[in-house]
Amino acid sequence: MCWRIKQSNQDFIVVEIPSPANTFNTKRNYSILTITKSGLRTITVIEILCRLLNLPESSIVASGLKDEDAITTQWITVKQILTHNDISNLNKSASELLSEHQSIRVSLFGYSDQSARPGDLLGNAFTITIRNVSDEQLIWLTTNEGVSLPFINYYDCQRFGLPTGPKLTHRVGDLLINKKSYSKAFEILSLVESELCNNKPPFISARKFFNSIGSGRKAFYMSSYRSYLWNESVRKLVLTCSQEEQVIALSEGEHCFVYLKDIDAIFRARPLMSALEMKGFKYFNAKINEVARLRPITVSAAYKIIDIEKKNSASINIVLSFMLPCGSYATSYLKQLEVFACKH
């Protein structure tokens, strides 16, 4: 695959679309904040805010989890009444904790009588720069602008690790769920998140370390294992429903994703690939909850071309915007688009 995405955080912009079920009103039980960040995961931002506001982890809830290698805007609720002056002080204190490649901007949106809930979103809006597009691929992208195109709804690799590290959090989650070995889980996590693990005092056991890192992180690792199992089930189903010449396999480390080369092949297979149950974990109401839902195997989306920068016929940059439902990965959609564009 030749397309290049996420060459900089500015290349990948994400804005959450909140659910209408979220009530924004004058009842002052929770503060509703918007967080625009870069270079930080949502879990890390929540940890920073808990520290600065002196609140327990359960008091701050995000509807979605956003990656660090992007510029993202999302909604959170805080079980504390904050003023604009509080937010100004919060931004100042947060900036003092960040490196030059990290940023957080907190804004006060309003107040609500209820907390946000994980997954309580309509979806996400994306503005993404794709680099190294060929002239032939540009023709295909231009021709299919505005067409609703299907893709396999995989959990993509960022679910399983940091951008530059091994994608192994699913193995950590397996060990935590089944209580196989906390020391082995710590050993693997050290490969994925060395900075976090380096902070463990030598006299603290691996089990106590995992009890200390926060339930939100543990729920994330545990869910990544279930996401891995879901991906594997879908990959096998796609192979079962398709002929060998219709598919292409893309791998990264332990993760293999099978994509269909032809749009018609996806539509033909769709009746056999409607949805699979996904059993994951969410941290909510001060505890880790196991949750189950049907996750669609295929999702469709239409893109709009925002800009084209044509350096030469072999190197074109194009900016696309599109929306996806909550839980679907823009990178999976882009991989499918590239597979389609390459075939044609």
N, C-alpha and C positions, 0 to 999 in steps of 0.2 A: 504494500500500500504506500502511495506516494504523497498523499495530502499531509500537510503539517498544520496542526492546531495547537493551541496553548503555547505558542512560542514566547508569549508574554502574557501576564495576567490581563492586560488590556484587550487581548484577543478573545477573551471568553467572559462575557458579561451576562449575569443571571439576575432576574428580578422575580421574587415570589409573587404569585397571585393569590391573595387570601380568600378563604371561603366566605360566602355571604353569611354562613352560620356564625361567624365571629361577630359579636355584638360590640360596637363601639358606642359608648354612651357616657353619661356623666356620673354614673355610680362609681364611686372611688374605692374599688377593692383591688384592682390590678392596674398597673401602668402598662400601656402598650407602647413599645419602642420599635423603631426601625433601625436595623444595623446594616451599614454598608461597610464591607471589609475586604481586605486583600492580604494574601500571605498567611492566613489563619483559617483553621477549621472552625465550624460552629461550636464544637465541643470545647475547644480552647477558649473561644470568646466567652462562653458561659462560665467557664472556670475563672477567667479574669474578672468578669462582672461580679460573681459571687464573692471573690476576694475583696474587691473594692467597695462593695456595698455591705460586706459583712453579713451575707445571707447564706442559708444552706442551699445545696444544689437543687433541692426540690422546689425552691421559690422562683426559679427562672426556667421558663419552658419555651422552646422553639418548635414551631410547627414542622420545619424541615431542617435537614442537615446539608450544609454547603461545604464544598471543597476549598482548599487554600489557594490553588493555582488558578484563580479567577477573581474577578471583581463581582461580588454578590451583594444583593440587598434582600433582607428578610425581616420577618416580624417575630418579635418575642414578647412575652408578658412577664412582668416582674411583680411579685406579691409584696409590693411596697409602693406607696404614693410618692412619686418623684415630681419635682418641679423643673422648669426650664433651667433654673440656676443649678439644681442638682445634676442635670445632664451636662451642663457646661463644665462643672467640676469633674464629672465622670470622664468626659473626653480628654481633659487635661491630664488626669491621673493615668488613664489608659495609655496615652501616647508616650508616657515616660517609661512604660514597661516593654515597649515594642522595639524591634530592630528597624533599620532603615528600609527594609523590604516588606515591612508589615504596616498595616493601617486599619484603624477602626474609626468609624464615625457614627455616633449614637444620636438619634433624634427622638423627641417625645411626640408621639402621634396623638395620644389621648388616653382615655381610661375605659375600663370594662368591669362588668360584674362577674366575669369568669376568666379562668386561665385559658391560654392557648392549649391545644392538644396536638401531640405528634401526628403528622400526616393530615392535619386539617387544612388542606390547601386545595384550590382548584387546579393548580399546576404552577409552571414556571415559564417565564418569557426569556428567550435567549437572543443575544446578538453576538454572532461568532465570526471571527475572521479565519478563513481557510487559505492557507498558503500553498504554493507549488501546484496549482491547478493547471492542467494542460489546456490547450486551445480546444481540443475535441471534447474534453470534459466540460468546459465552459459552455459549449454549444448545447450539450445535453442538459446542463443545469438551467440554462436560459429557457430551453424548450419546455421544461417540466416545472417552471416556476408557478406556484399556486395550485399545483396538482397534489391531492392528498395521497401520499405514498406510504406503504406499510413497511414496518421493520420488526425484527425479532426483539422483544422487550427484555433483553438481558440486563442483569446488574453488571455494569462494566468494571474494569480493573481498579478504578479509583475507590471502589467499595472495599478493596482488600489491602490497601496500603497507601503510603505516601507517594507523591509523584516520582521521586528519584530512587525509591527503595524497593525491596522485594514485596510482592503482593501476597502476604501470608497471614493476614489477620483471621482468615477463616480457620486456619489451623489452631490459632490461639482460642477462638470461639469453641471449637470442637472440644478442646481440653478443658475449658471452663464449664461447658454444659454438662459434660459427662464426668467431670471431676476426676479426670485420669491422672494428671500430674501438673501441679502448679509450677513446679520448678522447670518442667519442659515448656510450659506456656510462657514463662518468663524468658527462657532462653530464646524462643522464637520471636517474642515481642521485642527483644533486644536488637534483633536484626531489622525489624520494621521501624521501631521508634526508639532509637538509641538514646536520644536526649531525655526522654521520659524515664527510661530504665536506668540511666546513669545517676539519677537522683536517689535511687534506692540505697539507704544506708546498709552497710555490709552485715549488720547484726539483725536486720529485718528479714524474715522468711518470705519466700515467694508468695505464699498464701496471704500473709499480712499485707504485702505490697498490693495485691489485687484488691484487697478489701479497702485500701487507702486511696486508690486512684479515682474513685467516684463511680457511682452506679451507671451514669450515662455512658462512660467509656466501656464498661463491662457489657452493657446491653448492646453497644455497637459491635464489639468483637463477637458476641454470641450471635447476633443477627447476621453478621458477615458469613458465618458458617452455614446458616440456613439459606442465605442467598447463593452460596456456592452450590449447595445441594439442588436448589431450584434451577440454577443455570445448567447443571449437569443433566437434570431430567429433561429440560427443554432441548438441550443439544441432542440428546438421544432421540427425542420425539421428532425433531426436525429431520434427522437422518432416516428415521423410520418412514416418514411421510414423503420423502423426496428420493429422486434418483441421484446416483453419485455424481453425474456430470452437471447437476443443477446446483451444487453447493460448493462453497469455498470455506476453508477452515483458517481462522486467524487465531494465533496463540500468543500468550505472554506468560512466561513462567508456567505455573501449574494450571493456568486457565485457558481453555480452548472454546472458541465461539464459532459456531457454524452459521454462515449466512447463505441465503438463497440468491443466486445470480440474477434471477429474472423476476420481475414484478408479478407476472401471471402465475409463476410457480407458488408464490406466497398466497395469492388469492385462491388457488386450487387447494392448497394445504390448509387454509384457514378453518374449514369446517372440522378438521381433525385436531386443530390446535387453538382451541378457544381460550381456556384458562387453566391454571394449575394452582392448587392451594399453596400459599406461602405462610409458613409458621415462623414468625420472628419474635423479637423482643423489643419492648419500648420501656423507657424509664419514665414513669408518670405516677403522680400521687405518692411520691417518696418511696417507690418500690419498682423493681423490675417486673414487668408484666409480660407473660407470653401471649401473643396475639396471633390470630389466624385470619386470613382473608384470601379471596381468589384474586390472583394477579393475572391480567391478560397476557397471553403469550405473544400476541402481535398488537401493535399500536400504529395508528396512522397519523401523519402530520404533513402540513403544507408549509413551504418556506417562501419568503419574499427576499429578493436580491436588493440589498441596500446600497452596495457600492462594488465597483470592479476596478482594480488597479492592474493594468496590463503592462508589465515590464517588457516581456517578449512572448512569443507564442509558446514557449516551453515553461514559462514561470509567470503565473497569473495569481493574484490575490483577490479573493471575493468575500464579501461580508453578507451573511445570511441572517435573517431573523425568523423565528418561529416559536410556537408554544407547544409544550408537552404536558401531559397530565402528571400529577404528583407521583414521584417514584420512578419515572422513566428517565433514561440517561440520554442526554444530547449526543454524547460521544458514540453511543450505539447507533443512533439515527444517522450520524454523519458517516460512520463506517458502512452502513447499508447504502447510503447515497453514493459513496465512492465505488462500491461494488457494482451498483447499477450503471454508473457513469463509465466505468472501465469496460463493462460488457458491451456497451453501445458505442 
